[in-house]
């Protein structure tokens, strides 16, 4: 086999893998909460500043984990008031939720009126 063919094939494979890894790196979600969480029937908007623990104003009990929300490649753990977690994945989320931002902070959200 010709050395030029082997060299070009190897170089092509390295570039192909490199471009693929760069694309995956660029497409992965950053460790932060979104400015707006698109959700049907209305989007969730942030309330206040990020906190060190999952808390909702007016709720003095610990929040319960209610699965996760995702948009594109981004995924956030969702916390809700105890007793308000959806029983199935297709059920709507409550009016107020808290997302785990993935960077050690938690952001409260409320459903908008879109």
N, C-alpha and C positions, 0 to 999 in steps of 0.2 A: 504494500500500500504506500502511496505517496506521502511524504512528510508534510507537504503543504496541506493536503486534505485533512490529515490528523490535526495539524496545528489550527487550521481554520475551524474545524468541527469542535475542537476543545474550547477555543476562544468563543465561539458562538454559544456553546452550552453555558459557559461561565457568565457571559453577558445576559443570557436568558434568565438564569437563576438569580443573578444580581438585580435585574429589573423587576422580577417577580417579588423578591424580598423587599425591595424599596417600595413597591406598590402596596404590599400588605402593611408595611410600617406606616405609610402615609394614610391608609384607610382606617387604621385602628382608632378607636375613640380615645380622646384625651381624658385624663383623670380630673374631671370637673363636672359640675352640674350645668345643665343647659339653661339658657336665658328664657326659653319657652319650651315646654314639653308638649309636642303635638299629640293630641289624643281626641278620640271621637266620643261624644258629640261636641266637645269644646276643649280647647287647649288649657293646660295647667300653667299658671303664672307664678313666679317666685314671690314669697312673702318674707320681708325682713332680710336679715343677713344670715350667712351660714353659721351653724352652731357646732359645738363639739360633740353633741349627742342628739339622737333623734327626739325632738320635742315639738309639741303643738301648743299654741297659746290656749290657755284655759283647761288643759288636760294635765293633771298631776300624776297620773299613772304612767307606767312604762308602755311605750307603743309596741304593737306586735308586728312582726314581719309578715308581709302580705304578698310575697313573690317578688317579681321584678318587672320593670318596664324597659322596653327597648325601642330604639329608633335608629335605623341603619345598623351599624356595627356596635353602637354604644348600648350599654346595658347598665341599669342602676337598680339596686335593691330598694324596695318600697316598704315603708313603715306606715301603719295607719292606727287610728284609735282602737283600743281593744274592743272586739265585737263587731267591727266594721270591715273585716277582711273579706274579700269576695270568695265565695265557696268554689267557684269554677273560673278557669282562665278567661272565659268569654264574658263574665259579668263585669259591669262598669266599676271603676274605682270610686271610693267616696269623694265628697267635695274637697276634703283636705287630706293631703298626703305629705310624707317626708321622704326625700331621696337620699341614699348614701352616695355621696359624690365620688368616692373612691380615693380621695386624698386626705381622709381623716375628718372631713367635715360633712354636715348634714344640712340640707336645704328644705325648708317647708314650702309647699305649693298649695294653691287653691285653684279650683276649676273656674275658668273664665266664662263669659256669657256669649261667646261667638255663635 
